[in-house]
Amino acid sequence: MKPNEKIILGIDPGTTIMGYGVLLVEGNKPSMMAMGVLELNKYEDHYMRLKRIFDRVIQLTDTYKPDELAIESPFFGKNVQSMLKLGRAQGVAMAAALSRSVPIFEYAPLRIKQAITGRGNASKEQVALFLKKYLNLQDNHTYLDATDGLATAVCHFFQSQRPVSGTGVKNWKEFINKNPSRVKR
Protein backbone atom coordinates (compact mmCIF):
# COMPACT_ATOMS: atom_id res chain seq x y z
CA MET A 1 0.00 0.00 0.00
CA LYS A 2 1.20 3.51 -0.82
CA PRO A 3 1.82 6.10 1.93
CA ASN A 4 -1.24 8.21 1.00
CA GLU A 5 -3.61 5.24 0.84
CA LYS A 6 -6.10 4.05 3.38
CA ILE A 7 -8.61 1.21 3.24
CA ILE A 8 -11.85 1.48 5.21
CA LEU A 9 -14.14 -1.51 5.78
CA GLY A 10 -17.72 -0.41 6.41
CA ILE A 11 -20.25 -2.76 7.96
CA ASP A 12 -24.01 -2.56 8.36
CA PRO A 13 -24.54 -5.36 10.90
CA GLY A 14 -27.65 -7.47 10.83
CA THR A 15 -28.90 -10.85 11.94
CA THR A 16 -30.51 -11.76 8.62
CA ILE A 17 -28.29 -9.76 6.24
CA MET A 18 -24.96 -8.08 6.99
CA GLY A 19 -23.93 -5.48 4.42
CA TYR A 20 -20.33 -4.46 3.84
CA GLY A 21 -18.35 -2.11 1.67
CA VAL A 22 -14.61 -1.66 1.21
CA LEU A 23 -13.42 1.84 0.37
CA LEU A 24 -9.97 2.67 -0.96
CA VAL A 25 -8.88 6.25 -0.26
CA GLU A 26 -5.96 7.52 -2.33
CA GLY A 27 -4.98 10.98 -1.09
CA ASN A 28 -8.44 12.41 -0.62
CA LYS A 29 -10.16 10.49 -3.42
CA PRO A 30 -12.33 7.52 -2.41
CA SER A 31 -13.23 4.58 -4.64
CA MET A 32 -15.08 1.36 -3.99
CA MET A 33 -12.98 -1.79 -3.86
CA ALA A 34 -15.81 -4.20 -3.04
CA MET A 35 -19.23 -4.44 -1.51
CA GLY A 36 -21.67 -7.18 -0.82
CA VAL A 37 -23.82 -8.96 1.72
CA LEU A 38 -23.67 -11.97 3.94
CA GLU A 39 -27.05 -13.68 3.92
CA LEU A 40 -27.80 -15.27 7.24
CA ASN A 41 -31.48 -16.19 7.05
CA LYS A 42 -30.61 -19.74 5.91
CA TYR A 43 -29.25 -20.43 9.41
CA GLU A 44 -31.93 -21.16 12.00
CA ASP A 45 -29.54 -21.03 14.95
CA HIS A 46 -28.74 -17.47 16.10
CA TYR A 47 -25.32 -18.55 17.36
CA MET A 48 -24.43 -20.02 13.96
CA ARG A 49 -25.34 -16.67 12.42
CA LEU A 50 -22.94 -14.95 14.83
CA LYS A 51 -20.19 -17.41 13.88
CA ARG A 52 -20.76 -16.71 10.18
CA ILE A 53 -20.53 -12.94 10.83
CA PHE A 54 -17.27 -13.43 12.71
CA ASP A 55 -15.84 -15.66 9.97
CA ARG A 56 -16.84 -13.26 7.18
CA VAL A 57 -15.36 -10.20 8.90
CA ILE A 58 -12.13 -12.15 9.47
CA GLN A 59 -12.13 -13.08 5.78
CA LEU A 60 -12.75 -9.47 4.73
CA THR A 61 -9.97 -8.14 6.96
CA ASP A 62 -7.53 -10.80 5.76
CA THR A 63 -8.40 -10.13 2.11
CA TYR A 64 -8.52 -6.33 2.03
CA LYS A 65 -6.25 -5.45 4.99
CA PRO A 66 -8.36 -2.45 6.12
CA ASP A 67 -6.72 0.28 8.15
CA GLU A 68 -10.01 1.04 9.91
CA LEU A 69 -13.46 -0.44 10.45
CA ALA A 70 -16.50 1.83 10.36
CA ILE A 71 -19.61 0.15 11.74
CA GLU A 72 -23.20 1.24 12.12
CA SER A 73 -24.34 1.30 15.73
CA PRO A 74 -27.66 -0.28 16.66
CA PHE A 75 -30.61 2.09 16.69
CA PHE A 76 -33.12 2.12 19.50
CA GLY A 77 -36.23 0.25 18.48
CA LYS A 78 -39.31 -1.00 20.21
CA ASN A 79 -38.40 -4.68 20.07
CA VAL A 80 -35.86 -5.42 22.79
CA GLN A 81 -35.08 -8.91 21.46
CA SER A 82 -34.26 -7.52 18.02
CA MET A 83 -32.01 -4.89 19.60
CA LEU A 84 -30.21 -7.55 21.62
CA LYS A 85 -29.61 -9.70 18.54
CA LEU A 86 -28.43 -6.72 16.51
CA GLY A 87 -26.06 -5.68 19.30
CA ARG A 88 -24.62 -9.19 19.35
CA ALA A 89 -24.10 -9.10 15.59
CA GLN A 90 -22.32 -5.77 15.88
CA GLY A 91 -20.20 -7.02 18.78
CA VAL A 92 -19.12 -10.12 16.91
CA ALA A 93 -18.10 -8.05 13.87
CA MET A 94 -16.15 -5.71 16.14
CA ALA A 95 -14.43 -8.63 17.90
CA ALA A 96 -13.37 -10.08 14.54
CA ALA A 97 -11.84 -6.75 13.47
CA LEU A 98 -10.15 -6.31 16.85
CA SER A 99 -8.65 -9.79 16.56
CA ARG A 100 -6.83 -8.45 13.49
CA SER A 101 -5.91 -5.16 15.28
CA VAL A 102 -8.18 -3.03 13.11
CA PRO A 103 -9.33 0.19 14.88
CA ILE A 104 -13.09 0.64 15.11
CA PHE A 105 -15.22 3.74 14.54
CA GLU A 106 -18.94 3.62 15.27
CA TYR A 107 -21.63 5.78 13.66
CA ALA A 108 -25.34 6.10 14.35
CA PRO A 109 -27.65 5.39 11.39
CA LEU A 110 -28.93 8.99 11.46
CA ARG A 111 -25.34 10.32 11.33
CA ILE A 112 -24.49 8.10 8.35
CA LYS A 113 -27.54 9.20 6.37
CA GLN A 114 -26.86 12.82 7.24
CA ALA A 115 -23.21 12.57 6.17
CA ILE A 116 -24.13 10.90 2.87
CA THR A 117 -27.27 12.77 1.80
CA GLY A 118 -27.42 15.80 4.08
CA ARG A 119 -30.64 14.47 5.64
CA GLY A 120 -30.85 12.17 8.64
CA ASN A 121 -34.22 10.81 7.55
CA ALA A 122 -33.09 9.78 4.04
CA SER A 123 -34.26 6.43 2.72
CA LYS A 124 -31.94 3.52 1.92
CA GLU A 125 -32.69 4.16 -1.75
CA GLN A 126 -31.60 7.81 -1.48
CA VAL A 127 -28.34 6.74 0.21
CA ALA A 128 -27.73 4.19 -2.56
CA LEU A 129 -28.43 6.79 -5.26
CA PHE A 130 -25.98 9.27 -3.73
CA LEU A 131 -23.27 6.60 -3.52
CA LYS A 132 -23.92 5.57 -7.11
CA LYS A 133 -23.29 9.13 -8.27
CA TYR A 134 -20.49 9.98 -5.83
CA LEU A 135 -18.45 6.82 -6.43
CA ASN A 136 -19.56 6.25 -10.03
CA LEU A 137 -21.08 2.83 -9.24
CA GLN A 138 -22.88 0.56 -11.66
CA ASP A 139 -26.58 -0.34 -11.26
CA ASN A 140 -25.93 -4.00 -10.46
CA HIS A 141 -26.05 -3.61 -6.66
CA THR A 142 -29.35 -5.15 -5.70
CA TYR A 143 -28.94 -5.19 -1.93
CA LEU A 144 -29.44 -1.94 -0.06
CA ASP A 145 -27.63 -3.52 2.90
CA ALA A 146 -24.45 -3.56 0.77
CA THR A 147 -24.77 0.15 -0.03
CA ASP A 148 -25.50 0.79 3.67
CA GLY A 149 -22.19 -0.89 4.53
CA LEU A 150 -20.42 1.19 1.92
CA ALA A 151 -22.19 4.34 3.20
CA THR A 152 -20.76 3.65 6.65
CA ALA A 153 -17.24 3.59 5.17
CA VAL A 154 -17.90 6.79 3.19
CA CYS A 155 -19.30 8.49 6.31
CA HIS A 156 -16.08 7.62 8.14
CA PHE A 157 -14.04 8.96 5.21
CA PHE A 158 -15.96 12.25 5.38
CA GLN A 159 -15.51 12.48 9.15
CA SER A 160 -11.78 11.81 8.97
CA GLN A 161 -11.35 14.58 6.38
CA ARG A 162 -12.62 17.33 8.72
CA PRO A 163 -11.21 18.49 12.02
CA VAL A 164 -13.63 19.66 14.70
CA SER A 165 -15.33 22.63 13.06
CA GLY A 166 -13.82 26.06 13.69
CA THR A 167 -11.47 24.95 16.45
CA GLY A 168 -8.27 24.06 14.61
CA VAL A 169 -8.15 20.71 16.43
CA LYS A 170 -8.71 17.15 15.22
CA ASN A 171 -10.49 15.55 18.17
CA TRP A 172 -12.21 16.25 21.49
CA LYS A 173 -9.17 15.46 23.61
CA GLU A 174 -7.09 18.03 21.74
CA PHE A 175 -9.95 20.55 21.97
CA ILE A 176 -10.21 20.11 25.76
CA ASN A 177 -6.44 20.47 26.20
CA LYS A 178 -6.35 23.66 24.11
CA ASN A 179 -9.53 25.19 25.59
CA PRO A 180 -9.66 24.40 29.33
CA SER A 181 -11.76 27.49 30.08
CA ARG A 182 -14.52 26.31 27.73
CA VAL A 183 -14.92 22.90 29.37
CA LYS A 184 -16.68 22.14 32.67
CA ARG A 185 -14.88 19.48 34.66
C-alpha positions in Angstrom: 0.0 0.0 0.0 1.2 3.5 -0.8 1.8 6.1 1.9 -1.2 8.2 1.0 -3.6 5.2 0.8 -6.1 4.0 3.4 -8.6 1.2 3.2 -11.9 1.5 5.2 -14.1 -1.5 5.8 -17.7 -0.4 6.4 -20.2 -2.8 8.0 -24.0 -2.6 8.4 -24.5 -5.4 10.9 -27.6 -7.5 10.8 -28.9 -10.9 11.9 -30.5 -11.8 8.6 -28.3 -9.8 6.2 -25.0 -8.1 7.0 -23.9 -5.5 4.4 -20.3 -4.5 3.8 -18.3 -2.1 1.7 -14.6 -1.7 1.2 -13.4 1.8 0.4 -10.0 2.7 -1.0 -8.9 6.2 -0.3 -6.0 7.5 -2.3 -5.0 11.0 -1.1 -8.4 12.4 -0.6 -10.2 10.5 -3.4 -12.3 7.5 -2.4 -13.2 4.6 -4.6 -15.1 1.4 -4.0 -13.0 -1.8 -3.9 -15.8 -4.2 -3.0 -19.2 -4.4 -1.5 -21.7 -7.2 -0.8 -23.8 -9.0 1.7 -23.7 -12.0 3.9 -27.1 -13.7 3.9 -27.8 -15.3 7.2 -31.5 -16.2 7.1 -30.6 -19.7 5.9 -29.3 -20.4 9.4 -31.9 -21.2 12.0 -29.5 -21.0 14.9 -28.7 -17.5 16.1 -25.3 -18.5 17.4 -24.4 -20.0 14.0 -25.3 -16.7 12.4 -22.9 -15.0 14.8 -20.2 -17.4 13.9 -20.8 -16.7 10.2 -20.5 -12.9 10.8 -17.3 -13.4 12.7 -15.8 -15.7 10.0 -16.8 -13.3 7.2 -15.4 -10.2 8.9 -12.1 -12.1 9.5 -12.1 -13.1 5.8 -12.7 -9.5 4.7 -10.0 -8.1 7.0 -7.5 -10.8 5.8 -8.4 -10.1 2.1 -8.5 -6.3 2.0 -6.3 -5.4 5.0 -8.4 -2.5 6.1 -6.7 0.3 8.2 -10.0 1.0 9.9 -13.5 -0.4 10.5 -16.5 1.8 10.4 -19.6 0.1 11.7 -23.2 1.2 12.1 -24.3 1.3 15.7 -27.7 -0.3 16.7 -30.6 2.1 16.7 -33.1 2.1 19.5 -36.2 0.3 18.5 -39.3 -1.0 20.2 -38.4 -4.7 20.1 -35.9 -5.4 22.8 -35.1 -8.9 21.5 -34.3 -7.5 18.0 -32.0 -4.9 19.6 -30.2 -7.5 21.6 -29.6 -9.7 18.5 -28.4 -6.7 16.5 -26.1 -5.7 19.3 -24.6 -9.2 19.3 -24.1 -9.1 15.6 -22.3 -5.8 15.9 -20.2 -7.0 18.8 -19.1 -10.1 16.9 -18.1 -8.1 13.9 -16.1 -5.7 16.1 -14.4 -8.6 17.9 -13.4 -10.1 14.5 -11.8 -6.8 13.5 -10.2 -6.3 16.8 -8.7 -9.8 16.6 -6.8 -8.5 13.5 -5.9 -5.2 15.3 -8.2 -3.0 13.1 -9.3 0.2 14.9 -13.1 0.6 15.1 -15.2 3.7 14.5 -18.9 3.6 15.3 -21.6 5.8 13.7 -25.3 6.1 14.4 -27.6 5.4 11.4 -28.9 9.0 11.5 -25.3 10.3 11.3 -24.5 8.1 8.4 -27.5 9.2 6.4 -26.9 12.8 7.2 -23.2 12.6 6.2 -24.1 10.9 2.9 -27.3 12.8 1.8 -27.4 15.8 4.1 -30.6 14.5 5.6 -30.9 12.2 8.6 -34.2 10.8 7.5 -33.1 9.8 4.0 -34.3 6.4 2.7 -31.9 3.5 1.9 -32.7 4.2 -1.7 -31.6 7.8 -1.5 -28.3 6.7 0.2 -27.7 4.2 -2.6 -28.4 6.8 -5.3 -26.0 9.3 -3.7 -23.3 6.6 -3.5 -23.9 5.6 -7.1 -23.3 9.1 -8.3 -20.5 10.0 -5.8 -18.5 6.8 -6.4 -19.6 6.2 -10.0 -21.1 2.8 -9.2 -22.9 0.6 -11.7 -26.6 -0.3 -11.3 -25.9 -4.0 -10.5 -26.0 -3.6 -6.7 -29.3 -5.1 -5.7 -28.9 -5.2 -1.9 -29.4 -1.9 -0.1 -27.6 -3.5 2.9 -24.4 -3.6 0.8 -24.8 0.1 0.0 -25.5 0.8 3.7 -22.2 -0.9 4.5 -20.4 1.2 1.9 -22.2 4.3 3.2 -20.8 3.7 6.7 -17.2 3.6 5.2 -17.9 6.8 3.2 -19.3 8.5 6.3 -16.1 7.6 8.1 -14.0 9.0 5.2 -16.0 12.3 5.4 -15.5 12.5 9.2 -11.8 11.8 9.0 -11.4 14.6 6.4 -12.6 17.3 8.7 -11.2 18.5 12.0 -13.6 19.7 14.7 -15.3 22.6 13.1 -13.8 26.1 13.7 -11.5 24.9 16.5 -8.3 24.1 14.6 -8.1 20.7 16.4 -8.7 17.2 15.2 -10.5 15.6 18.2 -12.2 16.3 21.5 -9.2 15.5 23.6 -7.1 18.0 21.7 -9.9 20.5 22.0 -10.2 20.1 25.8 -6.4 20.5 26.2 -6.4 23.7 24.1 -9.5 25.2 25.6 -9.7 24.4 29.3 -11.8 27.5 30.1 -14.5 26.3 27.7 -14.9 22.9 29.4 -16.7 22.1 32.7 -14.9 19.5 34.7 
